[in-house]
Amino acid sequence: MKYGLIAALALLAGTAVQAQTAPSDAAPAKPVKEKRICRAEEDTSSIVAKRICHTKAEWSAIDGAQENSVDTAALQRSNQRR
């Protein structure tokens, strides 16, 4: 009976230690790093293309800005012809 009591106390002590260490095991995870997408951009003054890398969100913003500037230039040209 003495050994049963000691075993029960050891089991409870082990459970208490696990309960205390559990929150430190659940440390905040590192943020997921976005994958970078690289494109080759040709420069008219060079034979070698430049390699430019951005995330998907950055490329979407760049492409959107370029589309807007092309649309604006087309509107300006059509207004000048009138």
Biopython code that builds the backbone (N, CA, C, O; Angstrom):
import numpy as np
from Bio.PDB.StructureBuilder import StructureBuilder

atoms = [
    (1, "MET", "N", (0.815, -1.186, 0.000)),
    (1, "MET", "CA", (0.000, 0.000, 0.000)),
    (1, "MET", "C", (0.865, 1.260, 0.000)),
    (1, "MET", "O", (0.510, 2.265, -0.615)),
    (2, "LYS", "N", (1.972, 1.199, 0.675)),
    (2, "LYS", "CA", (2.880, 2.336, 0.731)),
    (2, "LYS", "C", (3.410, 2.665, -0.669)),
    (2, "LYS", "O", (3.531, 3.830, -1.047)),
    (3, "TYR", "N", (3.725, 1.594, -1.434)),
    (3, "TYR", "CA", (4.249, 1.811, -2.777)),
    (3, "TYR", "C", (3.162, 2.330, -3.723)),
    (3, "TYR", "O", (3.446, 3.104, -4.637)),
    (4, "GLY", "N", (1.932, 1.906, -3.501)),
    (4, "GLY", "CA", (0.821, 2.386, -4.319)),
    (4, "GLY", "C", (0.591, 3.873, -4.112)),
    (4, "GLY", "O", (0.303, 4.596, -5.066)),
    (5, "LEU", "N", (0.715, 4.333, -2.878)),
    (5, "LEU", "CA", (0.553, 5.743, -2.560)),
    (5, "LEU", "C", (1.674, 6.575, -3.184)),
    (5, "LEU", "O", (1.436, 7.661, -3.712)),
    (6, "ILE", "N", (2.897, 6.049, -3.116)),
    (6, "ILE", "CA", (4.045, 6.747, -3.704)),
    (6, "ILE", "C", (3.886, 6.826, -5.228)),
    (6, "ILE", "O", (4.170, 7.860, -5.831)),
    (7, "ALA", "N", (3.436, 5.740, -5.839)),
    (7, "ALA", "CA", (3.242, 5.720, -7.292)),
    (7, "ALA", "C", (2.158, 6.712, -7.701)),
    (7, "ALA", "O", (2.293, 7.394, -8.717)),
    (8, "ALA", "N", (1.088, 6.798, -6.920)),
    (8, "ALA", "CA", (0.006, 7.729, -7.224)),
    (8, "ALA", "C", (0.483, 9.170, -7.097)),
    (8, "ALA", "O", (0.142, 10.015, -7.925)),
    (9, "LEU", "N", (1.270, 9.451, -6.065)),
    (9, "LEU", "CA", (1.805, 10.812, -5.895)),
    (9, "LEU", "C", (2.767, 11.168, -7.029)),
    (9, "LEU", "O", (2.755, 12.295, -7.523)),
    (10, "ALA", "N", (3.588, 10.222, -7.435)),
    (10, "ALA", "CA", (4.523, 10.468, -8.536)),
    (10, "ALA", "C", (3.761, 10.733, -9.832)),
    (10, "ALA", "O", (4.137, 11.606, -10.615)),
    (11, "LEU", "N", (2.691, 9.976, -10.051)),
    (11, "LEU", "CA", (1.871, 10.172, -11.242)),
    (11, "LEU", "C", (1.218, 11.550, -11.230)),
    (11, "LEU", "O", (1.195, 12.237, -12.251)),
    (12, "LEU", "N", (0.686, 11.956, -10.076)),
    (12, "LEU", "CA", (0.080, 13.284, -9.960)),
    (12, "LEU", "C", (1.111, 14.391, -10.140)),
    (12, "LEU", "O", (0.828, 15.405, -10.777)),
    (13, "ALA", "N", (2.289, 14.203, -9.589)),
    (13, "ALA", "CA", (3.347, 15.207, -9.729)),
    (13, "ALA", "C", (3.763, 15.333, -11.192)),
    (13, "ALA", "O", (3.980, 16.443, -11.678)),
    (14, "GLY", "N", (3.874, 14.220, -11.890)),
    (14, "GLY", "CA", (4.223, 14.244, -13.312)),
    (14, "GLY", "C", (3.166, 14.952, -14.131)),
    (14, "GLY", "O", (3.496, 15.686, -15.062)),
    (15, "THR", "N", (1.895, 14.744, -13.803)),
    (15, "THR", "CA", (0.798, 15.403, -14.502)),
    (15, "THR", "C", (0.831, 16.905, -14.248)),
    (15, "THR", "O", (0.576, 17.698, -15.154)),
    (16, "ALA", "N", (1.143, 17.294, -13.017)),
    (16, "ALA", "CA", (1.222, 18.716, -12.683)),
    (16, "ALA", "C", (2.353, 19.391, -13.445)),
    (16, "ALA", "O", (2.201, 20.520, -13.912)),
    (17, "VAL", "N", (3.488, 18.708, -13.575)),
    (17, "VAL", "CA", (4.622, 19.267, -14.313)),
    (17, "VAL", "C", (4.249, 19.415, -15.785)),
    (17, "VAL", "O", (4.595, 20.415, -16.414)),
    (18, "GLN", "N", (3.548, 18.427, -16.337)),
    (18, "GLN", "CA", (3.132, 18.519, -17.738)),
    (18, "GLN", "C", (2.165, 19.681, -17.940)),
    (18, "GLN", "O", (2.251, 20.397, -18.938)),
    (19, "ALA", "N", (1.247, 19.869, -16.997)),
    (19, "ALA", "CA", (0.279, 20.956, -17.120)),
    (19, "ALA", "C", (0.970, 22.315, -17.073)),
    (19, "ALA", "O", (0.519, 23.256, -17.726)),
    (20, "GLN", "N", (2.056, 22.432, -16.311)),
    (20, "GLN", "CA", (2.767, 23.701, -16.212)),
    (20, "GLN", "C", (3.600, 23.975, -17.456)),
    (20, "GLN", "O", (3.767, 25.134, -17.835)),
    (21, "THR", "N", (4.123, 22.941, -18.097)),
    (21, "THR", "CA", (4.967, 23.147, -19.268)),
    (21, "THR", "C", (4.172, 23.212, -20.558)),
    (21, "THR", "O", (4.724, 23.611, -21.584)),
    (22, "ALA", "N", (2.916, 22.844, -20.552)),
    (22, "ALA", "CA", (2.127, 22.831, -21.782)),
    (22, "ALA", "C", (2.005, 24.214, -22.422)),
    (22, "ALA", "O", (2.163, 24.306, -23.639)),
    (23, "PRO", "N", (1.734, 25.297, -21.683)),
    (23, "PRO", "CA", (1.603, 26.595, -22.350)),
    (23, "PRO", "C", (2.887, 27.050, -23.048)),
    (23, "PRO", "O", (2.813, 27.702, -24.090)),
    (24, "SER", "N", (4.041, 26.728, -22.510)),
    (24, "SER", "CA", (5.271, 27.147, -23.164)),
    (24, "SER", "C", (5.505, 26.375, -24.458)),
    (24, "SER", "O", (6.169, 26.871, -25.369)),
    (25, "ASP", "N", (4.959, 25.157, -24.542)),
    (25, "ASP", "CA", (5.065, 24.385, -25.781)),
    (25, "ASP", "C", (4.208, 25.000, -26.878)),
    (25, "ASP", "O", (4.497, 24.827, -28.062)),
    (26, "ALA", "N", (3.166, 25.708, -26.496)),
    (26, "ALA", "CA", (2.259, 26.313, -27.469)),
    (26, "ALA", "C", (2.691, 27.743, -27.778)),
    (26, "ALA", "O", (1.871, 28.661, -27.775)),
    (27, "ALA", "N", (3.983, 27.926, -28.045)),
    (27, "ALA", "CA", (4.501, 29.254, -28.384)),
    (27, "ALA", "C", (3.894, 29.701, -29.705)),
    (27, "ALA", "O", (3.553, 28.862, -30.539)),
    (28, "PRO", "N", (3.754, 30.999, -29.911)),
    (28, "PRO", "CA", (3.169, 31.478, -31.163)),
    (28, "PRO", "C", (3.997, 31.017, -32.364)),
    (28, "PRO", "O", (5.227, 31.064, -32.348)),
    (29, "ALA", "N", (3.295, 30.577, -33.393)),
    (29, "ALA", "CA", (3.966, 30.088, -34.598)),
    (29, "ALA", "C", (4.518, 31.263, -35.401)),
    (29, "ALA", "O", (3.995, 32.376, -35.351)),
    (30, "LYS", "N", (5.572, 30.987, -36.131)),
    (30, "LYS", "CA", (6.148, 32.010, -36.999)),
    (30, "LYS", "C", (5.184, 32.291, -38.147)),
    (30, "LYS", "O", (4.527, 31.371, -38.635)),
    (31, "PRO", "N", (5.087, 33.531, -38.582)),
    (31, "PRO", "CA", (4.211, 33.819, -39.715)),
    (31, "PRO", "C", (4.746, 33.123, -40.971)),
    (31, "PRO", "O", (5.954, 33.001, -41.170)),
    (32, "VAL", "N", (3.834, 32.683, -41.786)),
    (32, "VAL", "CA", (4.214, 31.987, -43.011)),
    (32, "VAL", "C", (4.795, 32.994, -43.989)),
    (32, "VAL", "O", (4.170, 34.008, -44.298)),
    (33, "LYS", "N", (5.975, 32.710, -44.465)),
    (33, "LYS", "CA", (6.637, 33.610, -45.417)),
    (33, "LYS", "C", (6.063, 33.348, -46.803)),
    (33, "LYS", "O", (6.011, 32.208, -47.265)),
    (34, "GLU", "N", (5.634, 34.418, -47.456)),
    (34, "GLU", "CA", (5.041, 34.267, -48.777)),
    (34, "GLU", "C", (6.101, 33.883, -49.800)),
    (34, "GLU", "O", (7.249, 34.324, -49.736)),
    (35, "LYS", "N", (5.685, 33.056, -50.737)),
    (35, "LYS", "CA", (6.574, 32.620, -51.799)),
    (35, "LYS", "C", (6.808, 33.778, -52.763)),
    (35, "LYS", "O", (5.877, 34.509, -53.101)),
    (36, "ARG", "N", (8.030, 33.939, -53.194)),
    (36, "ARG", "CA", (8.369, 35.025, -54.111)),
    (36, "ARG", "C", (8.319, 34.492, -55.540)),
    (36, "ARG", "O", (8.757, 33.378, -55.825)),
    (37, "ILE", "N", (7.778, 35.312, -56.420)),
    (37, "ILE", "CA", (7.664, 34.978, -57.835)),
    (37, "ILE", "C", (8.606, 35.901, -58.596)),
    (37, "ILE", "O", (8.550, 37.122, -58.448)),
    (38, "CYS", "N", (9.463, 35.310, -59.406)),
    (38, "CYS", "CA", (10.455, 36.100, -60.151)),
    (38, "CYS", "C", (10.052, 36.180, -61.622)),
    (38, "CYS", "O", (9.557, 35.216, -62.207)),
    (39, "ARG", "N", (10.276, 37.342, -62.190)),
    (39, "ARG", "CA", (10.019, 37.578, -63.612)),
    (39, "ARG", "C", (11.273, 38.175, -64.237)),
    (39, "ARG", "O", (12.047, 38.874, -63.584)),
    (40, "ALA", "N", (11.446, 37.881, -65.504)),
    (40, "ALA", "CA", (12.554, 38.478, -66.249)),
    (40, "ALA", "C", (12.033, 39.725, -66.947)),
    (40, "ALA", "O", (11.064, 39.663, -67.704)),
    (41, "GLU", "N", (12.674, 40.850, -66.691)),
    (41, "GLU", "CA", (12.257, 42.114, -67.300)),
    (41, "GLU", "C", (13.341, 42.541, -68.282)),
    (41, "GLU", "O", (14.504, 42.704, -67.914)),
    (42, "GLU", "N", (12.945, 42.717, -69.518)),
    (42, "GLU", "CA", (13.904, 43.099, -70.545)),
    (42, "GLU", "C", (14.109, 44.602, -70.547)),
    (42, "GLU", "O", (13.162, 45.379, -70.429)),
    (43, "ASP", "N", (15.347, 44.986, -70.681)),
    (43, "ASP", "CA", (15.715, 46.403, -70.765)),
    (43, "ASP", "C", (16.214, 46.639, -72.182)),
    (43, "ASP", "O", (17.023, 45.867, -72.696)),
    (44, "THR", "N", (15.741, 47.685, -72.801)),
    (44, "THR", "CA", (16.124, 47.941, -74.195)),
    (44, "THR", "C", (17.596, 48.303, -74.345)),
    (44, "THR", "O", (18.149, 48.203, -75.440)),
    (45, "SER", "N", (18.234, 48.721, -73.257)),
    (45, "SER", "CA", (19.636, 49.123, -73.361)),
    (45, "SER", "C", (20.597, 47.974, -73.053)),
    (45, "SER", "O", (21.811, 48.175, -73.024)),
    (46, "SER", "N", (20.065, 46.772, -72.822)),
    (46, "SER", "CA", (20.926, 45.661, -72.467)),
    (46, "SER", "C", (20.417, 44.371, -73.110)),
    (46, "SER", "O", (19.224, 44.217, -73.371)),
    (47, "ILE", "N", (21.339, 43.458, -73.357)),
    (47, "ILE", "CA", (20.970, 42.152, -73.909)),
    (47, "ILE", "C", (20.432, 41.244, -72.790)),
    (47, "ILE", "O", (19.543, 40.423, -73.014)),
    (48, "VAL", "N", (20.980, 41.408, -71.608)),
    (48, "VAL", "CA", (20.637, 40.546, -70.480)),
    (48, "VAL", "C", (19.384, 41.080, -69.772)),
    (48, "VAL", "O", (19.296, 42.268, -69.462)),
    (49, "ALA", "N", (18.422, 40.192, -69.522)),
    (49, "ALA", "CA", (17.198, 40.583, -68.828)),
    (49, "ALA", "C", (17.456, 40.635, -67.322)),
    (49, "ALA", "O", (18.226, 39.842, -66.779)),
    (50, "LYS", "N", (16.797, 41.581, -66.664)),
    (50, "LYS", "CA", (16.888, 41.680, -65.208)),
    (50, "LYS", "C", (15.894, 40.709, -64.596)),
    (50, "LYS", "O", (14.814, 40.486, -65.143)),
    (51, "ARG", "N", (16.258, 40.138, -63.471)),
    (51, "ARG", "CA", (15.356, 39.246, -62.747)),
    (51, "ARG", "C", (14.791, 40.015, -61.552)),
    (51, "ARG", "O", (15.538, 40.458, -60.679)),
    (52, "ILE", "N", (13.472, 40.168, -61.523)),
    (52, "ILE", "CA", (12.812, 40.926, -60.458)),
    (52, "ILE", "C", (11.867, 39.979, -59.725)),
    (52, "ILE", "O", (11.070, 39.282, -60.352)),
    (53, "CYS", "N", (11.960, 39.957, -58.386)),
    (53, "CYS", "CA", (11.154, 39.052, -57.571)),
    (53, "CYS", "C", (10.264, 39.828, -56.600)),
    (53, "CYS", "O", (10.718, 40.758, -55.935)),
    (54, "HIS", "N", (8.992, 39.433, -56.528)),
    (54, "HIS", "CA", (8.014, 40.008, -55.604)),
    (54, "HIS", "C", (7.049, 38.907, -55.186)),
    (54, "HIS", "O", (7.038, 37.827, -55.779)),
    (55, "THR", "N", (6.236, 39.181, -54.160)),
    (55, "THR", "CA", (5.198, 38.241, -53.765)),
    (55, "THR", "C", (4.020, 38.372, -54.728)),
    (55, "THR", "O", (3.961, 39.301, -55.533)),
    (56, "LYS", "N", (3.090, 37.435, -54.632)),
    (56, "LYS", "CA", (1.926, 37.450, -55.511)),
    (56, "LYS", "C", (1.114, 38.737, -55.325)),
    (56, "LYS", "O", (0.645, 39.324, -56.300)),
    (57, "ALA", "N", (0.951, 39.167, -54.080)),
    (57, "ALA", "CA", (0.193, 40.394, -53.802)),
    (57, "ALA", "C", (0.902, 41.618, -54.390)),
    (57, "ALA", "O", (0.252, 42.509, -54.939)),
    (58, "GLU", "N", (2.223, 41.660, -54.276)),
    (58, "GLU", "CA", (2.979, 42.789, -54.833)),
    (58, "GLU", "C", (2.868, 42.822, -56.349)),
    (58, "GLU", "O", (2.715, 43.893, -56.935)),
    (59, "TRP", "N", (2.946, 41.638, -57.001)),
    (59, "TRP", "CA", (2.815, 41.597, -58.458)),
    (59, "TRP", "C", (1.425, 42.059, -58.887)),
    (59, "TRP", "O", (1.286, 42.740, -59.903)),
    (60, "SER", "N", (0.397, 41.695, -58.121)),
    (60, "SER", "CA", (-0.967, 42.132, -58.454)),
    (60, "SER", "C", (-1.066, 43.648, -58.404)),
    (60, "SER", "O", (-1.680, 44.268, -59.273)),
    (61, "ALA", "N", (-0.462, 44.238, -57.388)),
    (61, "ALA", "CA", (-0.484, 45.700, -57.260)),
    (61, "ALA", "C", (0.286, 46.360, -58.398)),
    (61, "ALA", "O", (-0.160, 47.368, -58.946)),
    (62, "ILE", "N", (1.428, 45.804, -58.754)),
    (62, "ILE", "CA", (2.252, 46.364, -59.842)),
    (62, "ILE", "C", (1.509, 46.261, -61.165)),
    (62, "ILE", "O", (1.465, 47.217, -61.939)),
    (63, "ASP", "N", (0.919, 45.079, -61.421)),
    (63, "ASP", "CA", (0.185, 44.898, -62.679)),
    (63, "ASP", "C", (-1.029, 45.819, -62.746)),
    (63, "ASP", "O", (-1.337, 46.359, -63.808)),
    (64, "GLY", "N", (-1.717, 46.001, -61.628)),
    (64, "GLY", "CA", (-2.871, 46.895, -61.597)),
    (64, "GLY", "C", (-2.471, 48.327, -61.870)),
    (64, "GLY", "O", (-3.167, 49.038, -62.596)),
    (65, "ALA", "N", (-1.360, 48.760, -61.300)),
    (65, "ALA", "CA", (-0.883, 50.125, -61.519)),
    (65, "ALA", "C", (-0.478, 50.323, -62.980)),
    (65, "ALA", "O", (-0.714, 51.388, -63.551)),
    (66, "GLN", "N", (0.125, 49.311, -63.577)),
    (66, "GLN", "CA", (0.521, 49.425, -64.978)),
    (66, "GLN", "C", (-0.698, 49.487, -65.891)),
    (66, "GLN", "O", (-0.710, 50.240, -66.865)),
    (67, "GLU", "N", (-1.723, 48.696, -65.578)),
    (67, "GLU", "CA", (-2.944, 48.737, -66.382)),
    (67, "GLU", "C", (-3.605, 50.107, -66.299)),
    (67, "GLU", "O", (-4.096, 50.633, -67.298)),
    (68, "ASN", "N", (-3.613, 50.679, -65.098)),
    (68, "ASN", "CA", (-4.203, 52.012, -64.932)),
    (68, "ASN", "C", (-3.431, 53.063, -65.721)),
    (68, "ASN", "O", (-4.036, 53.953, -66.319)),
    (69, "SER", "N", (-2.108, 52.973, -65.730)),
    (69, "SER", "CA", (-1.324, 53.967, -66.456)),
    (69, "SER", "C", (-1.506, 53.809, -67.967)),
    (69, "SER", "O", (-1.502, 54.799, -68.699)),
    (70, "VAL", "N", (-1.663, 52.580, -68.430)),
    (70, "VAL", "CA", (-1.904, 52.352, -69.861)),
    (70, "VAL", "C", (-3.270, 52.905, -70.241)),
    (70, "VAL", "O", (-3.411, 53.549, -71.280)),
    (71, "ASP", "N", (-4.285, 52.656, -69.398)),
    (71, "ASP", "CA", (-5.626, 53.183, -69.676)),
    (71, "ASP", "C", (-5.634, 54.708, -69.683)),
    (71, "ASP", "O", (-6.272, 55.324, -70.537)),
    (72, "THR", "N", (-4.934, 55.309, -68.741)),
    (72, "THR", "CA", (-4.859, 56.772, -68.660)),
    (72, "THR", "C", (-4.177, 57.343, -69.901)),
    (72, "THR", "O", (-4.630, 58.343, -70.458)),
    (73, "ALA", "N", (-3.088, 56.708, -70.331)),
    (73, "ALA", "CA", (-2.381, 57.184, -71.528)),
    (73, "ALA", "C", (-3.266, 57.047, -72.764)),
    (73, "ALA", "O", (-3.257, 57.924, -73.628)),
    (74, "ALA", "N", (-4.027, 55.961, -72.859)),
    (74, "ALA", "CA", (-4.914, 55.773, -74.012)),
    (74, "ALA", "C", (-6.014, 56.836, -74.028)),
    (74, "ALA", "O", (-6.362, 57.348, -75.092)),
    (75, "LEU", "N", (-6.555, 57.167, -72.874)),
    (75, "LEU", "CA", (-7.579, 58.208, -72.797)),
    (75, "LEU", "C", (-7.020, 59.572, -73.184)),
    (75, "LEU", "O", (-7.687, 60.347, -73.869)),
    (76, "GLN", "N", (-5.812, 59.864, -72.754)),
    (76, "GLN", "CA", (-5.197, 61.144, -73.082)),
    (76, "GLN", "C", (-4.965, 61.252, -74.585)),
    (76, "GLN", "O", (-5.188, 62.308, -75.178)),
    (77, "ARG", "N", (-4.518, 60.165, -75.196)),
    (77, "ARG", "CA", (-4.283, 60.184, -76.640)),
    (77, "ARG", "C", (-5.585, 60.352, -77.402)),
    (77, "ARG", "O", (-5.642, 61.080, -78.394)),
    (78, "SER", "N", (-6.632, 59.678, -76.939)),
    (78, "SER", "CA", (-7.914, 59.801, -77.654)),
    (78, "SER", "C", (-8.510, 61.199, -77.470)),
    (78, "SER", "O", (-9.189, 61.688, -78.373)),
    (79, "ASN", "N", (-8.278, 61.849, -76.338)),
    (79, "ASN", "CA", (-8.772, 63.211, -76.129)),
    (79, "ASN", "C", (-7.991, 64.219, -76.974)),
    (79, "ASN", "O", (-8.556, 65.236, -77.375)),
    (80, "GLN", "N", (-6.734, 63.972, -77.252)),
    (80, "GLN", "CA", (-5.932, 64.881, -78.065)),
    (80, "GLN", "C", (-6.342, 64.826, -79.523)),
    (80, "GLN", "O", (-6.220, 65.815, -80.245)),
    (81, "ARG", "N", (-6.824, 63.678, -79.957)),
    (81, "ARG", "CA", (-7.195, 63.520, -81.364)),
    (81, "ARG", "C", (-8.504, 64.220, -81.685)),
    (81, "ARG", "O", (-8.766, 64.507, -82.853)),
    (82, "ARG", "N", (-9.303, 64.492, -80.727)),
    (82, "ARG", "CA", (-10.610, 65.101, -80.976)),
    (82, "ARG", "C", (-10.504, 66.538, -81.297)),
    (82, "ARG", "O", (-11.519, 67.195, -81.532)),
]
sb = StructureBuilder()
sb.init_structure("model")
sb.init_model(0)
sb.init_chain("A")
sb.init_seg("    ")
for serial, (resi, resn, name, xyz) in enumerate(atoms, 1):
    if name == "N":
        sb.init_residue(resn, " ", resi, " ")
    sb.init_atom(name, np.array(xyz, "f"), 0.0, 1.0, " ", f" {name:<3s}", serial, name[0])
structure = sb.get_structure()
